[in-house]
Amino acid sequence: MADTVTEPSEAPATVRHAEETMGTVFSLDVRGGVPAVVRAALEEAVAGLHRVDEVFSTYREDSQMSRLARGELTVGECDPEVAEVLELAAEAERISDGWFSPRSRGRLDPTGIVKGWATERAARRLAEAGATGVSVNGGGDVQLLGAPGADRPWRVGVSDPLRPGGLAAVVSAAGADQLAVATSGTAERGDHIVDPRTGRSAVTDLVAVTVVAPRLIWADCWATAAFAMGSREGSRWLESLPDVEGLLITAGDEVRCTGGLAARLG
């Protein structure tokens, strides 16, 4: 779980909005740009989030994803975004050597990639509209673009899973045009992460994995995969990925960090 840390100061025009969809709350913080254009883009981004829920929800019997999983539709009969997400999920599965999977207990279920993809897409829509700084937080996973003000980077607080209300770290986007922060763990949703190799809940020594990377779609996938691997293998694997940093916290309060994470803290 993460949240954007804001500081009072002179800054470009700000538009903030919170929207409930996909079973969580999306918080959008947009800086700069032409206000009318940005607000129109914000409406489009929010509508897009609701459309993603309609298409991909595994809780809706009539969603395209549910119908696809039951064999009632082919991928070609679905919205083009379905093929896009499934291709990205297959790429995540390949890179993670199967530790990330778009299936759950034998059923097609790309839930683990959809929220990150949708959050990043919403952020990019706002940046394309001329916003100079964008933060979109989808249930604690954050995509940052640009900056909230001159010489002032976005900062994201990472919740401490063992100390409710506390922070395990603060990630700074200083020097980065784009940065994402995603966390997978048991603190918020219990044992919901599945080990693809057993089909059962992942049993590891971890309580949370936070991944920092340029794009949320991958940060979200890599956090899930690393959690399923456990602290030792997960930290080694994250270390091997380019432009990726990780913070792993075990149930015993041991903290493992990738080598370059320190440069992103503050």
N, C-alpha and C positions, 0 to 999 in steps of 0.2 A: 504494500500500500504506500502511495506517495502523494504528495500534494505540492503545488507551486507555492513558493515562499515569495511574497511581494513586500516591497519596501516603499514607503511614501517618499516621493520626490517629484520634481517636474518631469513630465513624461508626455508622449503623444496622446492624442484622444483615445479614450479607453471604452471598449464595449465588452460587457461581461454578460454571460447567460448560462443558466443551468437547465438541463433537460433530462427528464427521466425516460429511459428507454433501454431495451436489451437487458432488463433486470438490474440496472444500475443507474447512476447519475453521471452525466457528462457535463463537465464544467469547461466553458470556453471563455478565454481571456484574450481579447484582440486589441492590438495597439496600432495607431497610425492609419493611414489610408484615408480615402474620402468617406466620411461617415455613412452617407446614403448607400454607397456602393458596398461598403463593408457590411452594413445591416442586411442588404439584399443577399449577399453571399452567406451571411450567418443563417438566414432563413433557409437557403438552399442546403447548407451543411446539416442543419438540424433535420430537415425533411429527409435528407439522405440517410441519416442515422436510423430514423424510423423505418425507412424502406429496407435497410439492411436487416432490421429485426423481422420484418414481414417475410423476407426472402429466406433468411438463414436460421431462424429460430427452430430449435429441435423440440420446443415445447408446444409449438403450434402444429396441429395435425395437418392444416392446409398449407403450410409453408412449402416453398419449392424444395427446400432441403429435406423436409420430412417426406415429401412425395418422391423425391429422388432416391432416398434411402429405402423406400418401400418398393421401388421399381416401377412407379407409376409415371415417371418422367425420365427422359434421357437428359444428359448434360446439355445437348444441343437444343432441347426444348425449354431450357431454363434461361433466365436473364444472363447476359454475357458475363456479369460479375461472378456468377457461380463458377464458370470455367476458370476465370482469373484466380479466384481464391483457391480452388482445388489444385491448380498448377503451382501456386506459391506454397501450398501445404506439402505437395509432393517434393518440392525443392527443399523445404525445411526438414522433411523426413530423410532425404538423401544426405544433407549436410550433417545432420545429427546422428547418422547411422541408425536410424529407427527409433531413437529415444523420444523424438516428437512424432506423433502420428495423427492423421486426420480421421482416425477411426477410434471408437470407444466400445469395448466389449463386443467386438464383431460387427458394429454398425457404423456406417458413414457418419462422422460427426466432426466437422472442422471448427468446432467452437473455440478451440485453443488458438486459432489464428484470426478468427473473424473480428473480434473486438479491437485488436491492435491494428488490423488493416483498416477498419472503419474509422477509428480515431485518427490515424495518420491521414487518411483520405480527406476527412473533414478539415484538418489543419491545413493541408495543401490547398484546398479550395479557398480558404480564407487568405492565404498568402498570395494566391493567384489574383485575388481581387484587389491587391495593393496594400494589404496590411504589412507593416514593417516588423511586427512582433506578434507571434501567435503561440498560445499555450492551450492545448486541448487535453483535458484529463478525463479519461474514460475509466471510471471506477478505480482510480489509483494508478493507472498506467498513463504516462504523459508523453505527448509529442510536442517538442518545442521547435519553433522556427524563428529566425531573426532574433530580436532583442526587445525588451520592454521599454528601453530608453537609451539615450546616448551614454556610452561608457557604463552601462548597467546591465549585466546579463540576467537571464532567467536563472532561478535557483529552485531546486526541488528537494523538499524534505522527505526522507525515507523513514517510515514508521518502524520503531523497534518492536519486533514481534513478541519479545519477552517482557517488555515494559510498556504496557498500554499508556498512550499519551506522550511517550517519549520518542525521540528521534535516534535512529541508528547512524544516520549520516545526512549531510546536505550536499547535493550534487550541483555543481555550477556549470552552466553552458558557456562560460567565458571563452571567447575565441572560436566558437563553433556556430556555423550558420544553421545547423540542425542537430538536435540531440533528443534522444528518447530515453526514458527510464521506465522499466517494467519490473514488477515483483510477482513471483509465484511463491505460495506457501500455504500453511495451514491456519494461520492466525485468524483470517477473515471467514474462510469458507470450509474449514475442517479438511478432512482427507479426501479432497476432490480430484487430486492429480493421479492419473492412472499410469501404471508402469506398462508400456506397450508390450513388453515381453511376457508378462504374466496375465494381462487383462484385468488385474486387480489394483486396488489403491497402492500407490508407491510407498514402500516402507524404506525410509532412509533415516539418516541421522540429522537431517535438516529441518528447520522450521521456516526458513525463508531464503530465497535467492533473488537478488536484485541485479538486473543487467542494464548497463549503460551502453548505448550504441547510437549511430546516427538515425536509424529508422526504427519506429516502434513495432512495425510488423515483425521484424527479426528479433528485436529485444524481447518481445513477448514470448515468441517461440523458444528462444534460447534459455529464458528463465525457467520455462516449463521443463524443457529437456534436461537442464542441469540439475533441477530439483530431483527428477526421477533418477538421475545417476548417483546422487549422494555427494557429500562434500569433497572427497578426494578426487574422484573421477570428474565430477562436475567442474571443479576449479581448474583442473588440468585442461579439460576440453575448452572451457571459456578462454583460457590463456592462449590457446592455439588459434583462436578466431581473430582475423584482422579487425581493428577499430572497435573491439568489444572489450568491456571491462565488467567485472562482477564482484559482488559482495555476498558472501554466503554465511549464514548464521545457523549454527547447530542447536539442537535442543539443550546441549550442555553449555551454551553461551560461548562456544568457540567461534571466532570470526576468521574467515579466510577471504583474502582479497587478491585479485589479479594484480600484476606488477604495475600497471599504469593507472590504477584507480585513484591513487593519491593525487594525481594531477587534476582530477575532476572533482575533488572535494573542496568545499568552501562555500 
